[in-house]
Each structure stands twice: as C-alpha cells, then as structure tokens.
Amino acid sequence: MSRDELSKGYYVDQGEIITPSCFNQGLFNASADQKVLDYGRSLTAAGTGCVSRADGVTCARAEHGFFVSAQSFKQW
C-alpha cells in the first residue's frame, strides 16, 4: 500500500482482520493522559502485541499482524 493510500488508523476486529480506518475526521478517545509508544518499547493489549522502532510499528496477534510506517503498510 502506498503512503497516499494510508489512513490514520487501523482496526483489528475479533476475527483478527486488520482494516485501515479513517480517523482523521475528529479526535477519538483523546485524553490528557494519552501515551506515546517510544522507539524500542512494546505493549500488549487484548492479545495484540506492538513494538515501536524508528522504521515503524509492528503489531501482531497469533499469526496475523501489520507493519506501518510513514512510507508503507503491510499486513499478514
């Protein structure tokens, strides 16, 4: 997927389907205590693990996942 085709967010449903979603129509769940996943750090939520690196963010649950950066998006 090219950079121009990227949306601002991704939704992972219970069937582990990853769908680019347009979240640029307003703020969703914005709060003063939002966190940033710094480079080299990881987190796991609802069975999905994500790792942030300088070249992008990789998230996966079981055998499904995605990689996203300012230049590209891949899913498996």
trRosetta pair geometry for C-beta under 8 A, 3 or more apart (Angstrom, degrees):
i j d omega theta_ij theta_ji phi_ij phi_ji
1 5 4.7 -120 -174 86 93 126
1 6 6.4 117 130 -70 118 71
1 20 7.6 165 -168 -43 168 149
1 72 6.8 126 68 -162 71 62
1 73 4.3 -24 61 60 123 105
1 74 7.7 -170 20 -72 92 42
2 5 4.9 93 57 7 75 103
2 6 7.6 -117 102 -22 45 83
2 72 7.8 -49 -128 -109 26 63
3 6 5.7 -38 -158 3 39 119
3 70 6.7 20 -127 155 118 57
3 71 5.7 -55 -73 -141 114 34
3 72 7.1 -58 -66 -66 74 40
5 20 7.9 89 143 87 81 174
5 73 7.7 -117 91 33 97 127
6 20 6.8 -140 -152 -139 48 140
6 68 7.4 121 -140 -151 125 104
6 73 5.5 148 -102 -28 99 130
7 10 7.6 138 72 -68 107 60
7 20 4.2 136 20 168 117 102
7 21 5.8 -173 117 76 152 23
7 22 4.8 -107 -149 -82 122 56
7 23 7.0 101 152 10 104 74
7 24 7.5 -146 -172 -8 75 104
8 21 7.9 -63 64 94 67 62
8 22 6.4 63 26 -150 94 45
8 23 4.5 -118 89 56 109 86
8 24 4.5 125 -11 -49 148 93
9 20 7.5 131 85 -162 44 56
9 21 5.0 -39 87 72 95 92
9 22 7.4 107 37 -154 92 4
9 23 3.7 47 -1 -5 131 132
10 18 5.8 -2 -178 -172 117 94
10 19 6.8 153 -158 76 66 40
10 20 5.8 -43 -100 -103 75 47
10 21 6.4 144 -114 17 19 88
10 59 7.9 170 87 47 142 142
10 66 6.3 -141 -162 69 163 159
10 68 6.8 -151 -29 -48 138 149
11 18 7.4 156 79 -154 45 47
11 19 5.0 -20 60 62 95 95
11 21 4.7 55 -15 -23 108 137
12 16 6.7 -7 -174 -139 96 42
12 17 7.3 166 -149 77 52 39
12 18 5.3 -16 -98 -99 80 73
12 19 7.9 171 -81 19 33 70
12 48 5.9 106 80 -85 162 153
12 59 7.5 -122 -48 127 145 132
12 61 6.8 118 172 9 146 134
13 16 7.2 -79 75 -11 64 15
13 17 5.2 0 41 51 107 89
13 19 7.3 32 -17 3 103 114
16 61 5.8 -141 -123 85 106 115
16 62 6.4 -47 -116 45 154 120
16 64 4.3 126 163 42 117 155
17 64 7.8 -76 -82 -168 25 154
18 64 6.8 177 -23 163 107 111
18 65 7.5 55 -46 -177 148 15
18 66 4.9 176 171 -40 166 129
18 75 4.9 -160 69 -134 134 140
20 73 7.0 34 -78 171 124 165
22 25 6.4 60 131 -18 102 103
23 28 5.9 -89 -152 14 108 125
27 30 3.8 -16 167 -20 127 135
30 34 6.6 -46 -149 -43 54 138
31 34 5.6 139 63 -42 71 84
37 41 5.5 -150 -173 85 73 111
37 42 7.6 43 -164 -113 118 19
37 43 6.1 -110 -112 0 120 117
37 50 6.6 -30 -153 113 170 119
37 52 4.2 152 123 -27 104 141
37 57 7.1 79 86 -116 135 124
38 41 4.8 72 64 1 77 127
38 52 6.5 156 98 86 23 138
39 52 5.5 -111 -102 123 36 96
39 53 5.8 64 -150 -143 85 29
39 54 5.2 28 -129 -58 139 68
40 52 7.1 -37 20 85 29 80
40 53 6.8 77 -62 -105 47 64
41 51 7.6 -177 97 -146 34 58
41 52 5.7 5 58 44 75 108
42 49 6.4 12 179 -177 116 94
42 50 6.3 174 -151 90 70 50
42 51 4.4 -24 -97 -98 102 72
42 52 7.2 -173 -84 12 48 70
43 49 7.3 -178 95 -146 37 58
43 50 5.7 -5 57 56 78 94
44 47 7.3 0 -180 -126 100 8
44 48 6.8 170 -152 84 63 38
44 49 4.4 -24 -97 -96 91 77
44 50 7.6 169 -85 17 43 65
45 48 6.1 -22 68 59 66 87
47 61 5.1 67 127 -138 91 117
47 62 7.9 9 161 -28 114 83
48 59 5.6 23 170 178 107 107
48 60 7.0 175 -153 88 71 22
48 61 4.3 -55 -95 -59 71 112
49 59 6.8 175 90 -149 41 61
49 60 6.0 -18 60 61 86 73
49 61 7.2 143 12 -79 68 61
50 57 5.9 6 -172 179 107 106
50 58 6.8 167 -148 89 58 44
50 59 4.0 -19 -95 -96 88 90
51 57 7.0 170 83 -153 44 61
51 58 5.2 -5 53 58 93 93
51 59 7.8 178 18 -77 58 48
52 57 5.0 -20 -104 -104 67 90
53 56 6.4 6 65 55 87 45
53 57 7.3 166 25 -87 65 40
53 58 7.5 16 10 1 109 98
55 69 6.0 -44 158 -101 58 144
56 67 5.6 69 119 177 137 89
56 68 5.8 -176 -170 90 112 36
56 69 3.1 -79 -88 -70 114 98
56 70 7.8 -144 -93 5 89 58
56 71 8.0 -96 -70 41 121 85
56 72 7.5 -54 -85 63 155 84
57 67 7.2 169 86 -151 44 53
57 68 5.5 -13 58 59 91 85
57 69 7.4 159 15 -76 62 61
58 65 6.6 33 179 160 82 129
58 66 7.4 -170 -145 97 52 41
58 67 4.8 -16 -99 -100 80 83
59 65 5.6 -172 99 -155 51 90
59 66 5.8 2 57 54 90 78
60 63 7.9 -42 -171 -166 110 11
60 64 6.7 165 -152 93 71 41
60 65 2.9 -34 -98 -84 79 135
60 66 7.7 172 -77 17 62 44
61 64 5.8 -14 66 69 75 91
61 65 6.7 149 15 -79 52 78
63 76 7.5 -90 153 126 73 98
64 75 7.6 8 -171 179 81 93
64 76 6.6 -168 -138 99 46 60
65 75 7.0 -165 101 -147 39 65
65 76 5.9 1 54 55 73 90
66 73 6.8 -6 -175 -170 112 84
66 74 6.5 168 -153 88 64 50
66 75 4.2 -24 -98 -100 92 82
66 76 7.5 172 -82 18 47 64
67 72 7.4 14 108 104 99 98
67 73 7.1 172 88 -149 60 39
67 74 4.8 9 48 51 100 96
67 75 7.8 -165 22 -75 61 43
68 72 7.6 -154 -140 99 39 53
68 73 5.0 8 -110 -110 77 83
69 72 5.6 24 50 46 98 70
69 73 7.7 -162 30 -69 58 53
